[in-house]
Amino acid sequence: MAQIKITLVRGVAGTLPKQRKTIKALGLGKISSSVIREDNPVFRGMVRTVSHLVKVEEV
């Protein structure tokens, strides 16, 4: 299955608690941290919740 690379490009200060939990659940911590995840509806929905904070690339 395809994979996506998710990179945190903005900090979580000033965001809603739900968005902070989503960033943590994705496995991101500091700005510029990246993770590679399977491209499935679960992760796509999480990315959509925090789309203004992350950058997504196909791997």
N, CA, C and O atoms as CSV, one atom per row, in Angstrom:
chain,resi,resn,atom,element,x,y,z
A,1,MET,N,N,0.840,-1.188,0.000
A,1,MET,CA,C,0.000,0.000,0.000
A,1,MET,C,C,0.880,1.245,0.000
A,1,MET,O,O,2.023,1.204,0.455
A,2,ALA,N,N,0.358,2.322,-0.499
A,2,ALA,CA,C,1.101,3.578,-0.583
A,2,ALA,C,C,1.357,4.150,0.806
A,2,ALA,O,O,0.639,3.857,1.762
A,3,GLN,N,N,2.383,4.961,0.891
A,3,GLN,CA,C,2.722,5.597,2.155
A,3,GLN,C,C,2.777,7.103,1.968
A,3,GLN,O,O,3.003,7.595,0.863
A,4,ILE,N,N,2.566,7.836,3.070
A,4,ILE,CA,C,2.660,9.283,3.046
A,4,ILE,C,C,3.644,9.734,4.126
A,4,ILE,O,O,3.752,9.120,5.187
A,5,LYS,N,N,4.351,10.809,3.832
A,5,LYS,CA,C,5.274,11.410,4.790
A,5,LYS,C,C,4.598,12.663,5.334
A,5,LYS,O,O,4.224,13.552,4.568
A,6,ILE,N,N,4.442,12.734,6.646
A,6,ILE,CA,C,3.783,13.867,7.300
A,6,ILE,C,C,4.838,14.637,8.078
A,6,ILE,O,O,5.543,14.063,8.908
A,7,THR,N,N,4.949,15.938,7.814
A,7,THR,CA,C,5.943,16.791,8.461
A,7,THR,C,C,5.239,17.932,9.173
A,7,THR,O,O,4.376,18.594,8.597
A,8,LEU,N,N,5.608,18.160,10.425
A,8,LEU,CA,C,5.057,19.276,11.194
A,8,LEU,C,C,5.779,20.551,10.791
A,8,LEU,O,O,6.992,20.658,10.976
A,9,VAL,N,N,5.052,21.521,10.240
A,9,VAL,CA,C,5.691,22.752,9.758
A,9,VAL,C,C,5.354,23.962,10.621
A,9,VAL,O,O,6.010,24.998,10.510
A,10,ARG,N,N,4.352,23.849,11.470
A,10,ARG,CA,C,4.009,24.939,12.388
A,10,ARG,C,C,3.859,24.377,13.787
A,10,ARG,O,O,3.519,23.207,13.960
A,11,GLY,N,N,4.111,25.204,14.779
A,11,GLY,CA,C,3.996,24.770,16.158
A,11,GLY,C,C,2.549,24.631,16.601
A,11,GLY,O,O,1.635,25.119,15.936
A,12,VAL,N,N,2.348,23.958,17.734
A,12,VAL,CA,C,0.997,23.698,18.218
A,12,VAL,C,C,0.545,24.713,19.273
A,12,VAL,O,O,-0.562,24.604,19.802
A,13,ALA,N,N,1.383,25.685,19.575
A,13,ALA,CA,C,0.994,26.713,20.544
A,13,ALA,C,C,-0.201,27.496,20.015
A,13,ALA,O,O,-0.185,27.967,18.877
A,14,GLY,N,N,-1.216,27.633,20.824
A,14,GLY,CA,C,-2.388,28.393,20.434
A,14,GLY,C,C,-3.420,27.585,19.672
A,14,GLY,O,O,-4.417,28.141,19.214
A,15,THR,N,N,-3.205,26.289,19.527
A,15,THR,CA,C,-4.178,25.453,18.826
A,15,THR,C,C,-5.147,24.823,19.828
A,15,THR,O,O,-4.935,24.881,21.039
A,16,LEU,N,N,-6.195,24.232,19.305
A,16,LEU,CA,C,-7.184,23.575,20.150
A,16,LEU,C,C,-6.613,22.282,20.729
A,16,LEU,O,O,-5.764,21.645,20.106
A,17,PRO,N,N,-7.074,21.892,21.919
A,17,PRO,CA,C,-6.575,20.644,22.524
A,17,PRO,C,C,-6.765,19.417,21.622
A,17,PRO,O,O,-5.915,18.527,21.606
A,18,LYS,N,N,-7.867,19.367,20.878
A,18,LYS,CA,C,-8.105,18.242,19.971
A,18,LYS,C,C,-7.013,18.173,18.902
A,18,LYS,O,O,-6.568,17.085,18.537
A,19,GLN,N,N,-6.584,19.328,18.404
A,19,GLN,CA,C,-5.543,19.355,17.381
A,19,GLN,C,C,-4.203,18.931,17.966
A,19,GLN,O,O,-3.430,18.246,17.296
A,20,ARG,N,N,-3.911,19.325,19.206
A,20,ARG,CA,C,-2.664,18.912,19.854
A,20,ARG,C,C,-2.630,17.410,20.038
A,20,ARG,O,O,-1.592,16.781,19.832
A,21,LYS,N,N,-3.754,16.827,20.424
A,21,LYS,CA,C,-3.832,15.374,20.599
A,21,LYS,C,C,-3.666,14.651,19.273
A,21,LYS,O,O,-3.058,13.582,19.219
A,22,THR,N,N,-4.195,15.219,18.219
A,22,THR,CA,C,-4.055,14.611,16.895
A,22,THR,C,C,-2.601,14.614,16.448
A,22,THR,O,O,-2.119,13.618,15.909
A,23,ILE,N,N,-1.895,15.722,16.666
A,23,ILE,CA,C,-0.471,15.804,16.328
A,23,ILE,C,C,0.307,14.752,17.104
A,23,ILE,O,O,1.171,14.076,16.544
A,24,LYS,N,N,0.007,14.613,18.381
A,24,LYS,CA,C,0.681,13.623,19.226
A,24,LYS,C,C,0.372,12.201,18.742
A,24,LYS,O,O,1.261,11.349,18.709
A,25,ALA,N,N,-0.886,11.945,18.367
A,25,ALA,CA,C,-1.289,10.622,17.892
A,25,ALA,C,C,-0.616,10.270,16.564
A,25,ALA,O,O,-0.371,9.096,16.288
A,26,LEU,N,N,-0.321,11.264,15.751
A,26,LEU,CA,C,0.397,11.023,14.502
A,26,LEU,C,C,1.860,10.688,14.758
A,26,LEU,O,O,2.536,10.156,13.877
A,27,GLY,N,N,2.353,10.993,15.948
A,27,GLY,CA,C,3.742,10.708,16.281
A,27,GLY,C,C,4.668,11.879,16.057
A,27,GLY,O,O,5.886,11.708,15.994
A,28,LEU,N,N,4.100,13.080,15.933
A,28,LEU,CA,C,4.904,14.281,15.712
A,28,LEU,C,C,5.131,14.996,17.033
A,28,LEU,O,O,4.283,14.946,17.925
A,29,GLY,N,N,6.266,15.658,17.160
A,29,GLY,CA,C,6.574,16.370,18.393
A,29,GLY,C,C,6.995,17.795,18.125
A,29,GLY,O,O,6.239,18.739,18.356
A,30,LYS,N,N,8.219,17.939,17.630
A,30,LYS,CA,C,8.763,19.262,17.386
A,30,LYS,C,C,8.565,19.670,15.929
A,30,LYS,O,O,8.288,18.835,15.068
A,31,ILE,N,N,8.710,20.957,15.673
A,31,ILE,CA,C,8.636,21.458,14.304
A,31,ILE,C,C,9.725,20.780,13.476
A,31,ILE,O,O,10.841,20.573,13.952
A,32,SER,N,N,9.395,20.443,12.252
A,32,SER,CA,C,10.265,19.750,11.286
A,32,SER,C,C,10.385,18.257,11.548
A,32,SER,O,O,11.114,17.575,10.828
A,33,SER,N,N,9.695,17.725,12.553
A,33,SER,CA,C,9.708,16.277,12.744
A,33,SER,C,C,8.804,15.642,11.695
A,33,SER,O,O,7.782,16.213,11.315
A,34,SER,N,N,9.188,14.458,11.233
A,34,SER,CA,C,8.447,13.768,10.176
A,34,SER,C,C,8.189,12.324,10.566
A,34,SER,O,O,8.950,11.721,11.323
A,35,VAL,N,N,7.100,11.779,10.035
A,35,VAL,CA,C,6.784,10.365,10.191
A,35,VAL,C,C,6.277,9.839,8.859
A,35,VAL,O,O,5.754,10.592,8.038
A,36,ILE,N,N,6.436,8.550,8.658
A,36,ILE,CA,C,5.905,7.902,7.466
A,36,ILE,C,C,4.802,6.956,7.918
A,36,ILE,O,O,5.020,6.101,8.776
A,37,ARG,N,N,3.631,7.109,7.343
A,37,ARG,CA,C,2.453,6.320,7.711
A,37,ARG,C,C,1.816,5.741,6.455
A,37,ARG,O,O,2.031,6.233,5.347
A,38,GLU,N,N,1.028,4.688,6.649
A,38,GLU,CA,C,0.260,4.116,5.549
A,38,GLU,C,C,-0.783,5.128,5.076
A,38,GLU,O,O,-1.342,5.872,5.882
A,39,ASP,N,N,-1.037,5.153,3.794
A,39,ASP,CA,C,-2.040,6.062,3.236
A,39,ASP,C,C,-3.401,5.371,3.297
A,39,ASP,O,O,-3.784,4.644,2.379
A,40,ASN,N,N,-4.120,5.607,4.388
A,40,ASN,CA,C,-5.455,5.046,4.536
A,40,ASN,C,C,-6.396,6.119,5.083
A,40,ASN,O,O,-5.932,7.176,5.510
A,41,PRO,N,N,-7.691,5.875,5.080
A,41,PRO,CA,C,-8.653,6.902,5.507
A,41,PRO,C,C,-8.462,7.404,6.937
A,41,PRO,O,O,-8.788,8.553,7.236
A,42,VAL,N,N,-7.941,6.560,7.816
A,42,VAL,CA,C,-7.728,6.972,9.210
A,42,VAL,C,C,-6.718,8.110,9.282
A,42,VAL,O,O,-6.984,9.152,9.882
A,43,PHE,N,N,-5.559,7.904,8.667
A,43,PHE,CA,C,-4.516,8.928,8.713
A,43,PHE,C,C,-4.886,10.141,7.868
A,43,PHE,O,O,-4.526,11.264,8.219
A,44,ARG,N,N,-5.595,9.938,6.766
A,44,ARG,CA,C,-6.033,11.074,5.954
A,44,ARG,C,C,-6.977,11.970,6.744
A,44,ARG,O,O,-6.908,13.193,6.628
A,45,GLY,N,N,-7.858,11.379,7.546
A,45,GLY,CA,C,-8.762,12.163,8.376
A,45,GLY,C,C,-8.017,12.938,9.453
A,45,GLY,O,O,-8.348,14.088,9.741
A,46,MET,N,N,-7.008,12.304,10.048
A,46,MET,CA,C,-6.201,12.988,11.060
A,46,MET,C,C,-5.448,14.158,10.440
A,46,MET,O,O,-5.353,15.230,11.038
A,47,VAL,N,N,-4.912,13.948,9.237
A,47,VAL,CA,C,-4.180,15.013,8.543
A,47,VAL,C,C,-5.122,16.164,8.196
A,47,VAL,O,O,-4.740,17.331,8.285
A,48,ARG,N,N,-6.348,15.835,7.801
A,48,ARG,CA,C,-7.316,16.880,7.461
A,48,ARG,C,C,-7.627,17.751,8.681
A,48,ARG,O,O,-7.843,18.955,8.542
A,49,THR,N,N,-7.651,17.153,9.866
A,49,THR,CA,C,-7.926,17.901,11.095
A,49,THR,C,C,-6.843,18.944,11.370
A,49,THR,O,O,-7.137,20.028,11.873
A,50,VAL,N,N,-5.605,18.622,11.043
A,50,VAL,CA,C,-4.478,19.523,11.332
A,50,VAL,C,C,-3.769,19.961,10.048
A,50,VAL,O,O,-2.557,20.176,10.047
A,51,SER,N,N,-4.519,20.089,8.971
A,51,SER,CA,C,-3.917,20.396,7.663
A,51,SER,C,C,-3.166,21.726,7.642
A,51,SER,O,O,-2.245,21.900,6.844
A,52,HIS,N,N,-3.543,22.655,8.502
A,52,HIS,CA,C,-2.876,23.955,8.536
A,52,HIS,C,C,-1.532,23.889,9.287
A,52,HIS,O,O,-0.779,24.863,9.289
A,53,LEU,N,N,-1.236,22.760,9.915
A,53,LEU,CA,C,-0.008,22.616,10.691
A,53,LEU,C,C,0.997,21.673,10.056
A,53,LEU,O,O,2.166,21.669,10.441
A,54,VAL,N,N,0.564,20.870,9.088
A,54,VAL,CA,C,1.439,19.843,8.530
A,54,VAL,C,C,1.568,19.950,7.020
A,54,VAL,O,O,0.778,20.613,6.349
A,55,LYS,N,N,2.597,19.270,6.504
A,55,LYS,CA,C,2.817,19.137,5.061
A,55,LYS,C,C,2.819,17.641,4.763
A,55,LYS,O,O,3.440,16.864,5.488
A,56,VAL,N,N,2.128,17.234,3.700
A,56,VAL,CA,C,2.005,15.822,3.350
A,56,VAL,C,C,2.625,15.574,1.986
A,56,VAL,O,O,2.394,16.331,1.043
A,57,GLU,N,N,3.417,14.504,1.884
A,57,GLU,CA,C,4.055,14.113,0.635
A,57,GLU,C,C,3.850,12.630,0.412
A,57,GLU,O,O,3.809,11.859,1.371
A,58,GLU,N,N,3.720,12.217,-0.848
A,58,GLU,CA,C,3.679,10.800,-1.189
A,58,GLU,C,C,5.098,10.255,-1.124
A,58,GLU,O,O,6.046,10.938,-1.512
A,59,VAL,N,N,5.248,9.028,-0.634
A,59,VAL,CA,C,6.580,8.399,-0.556
A,59,VAL,C,C,6.632,7.278,-1.565
A,59,VAL,O,O,7.654,6.602,-1.684
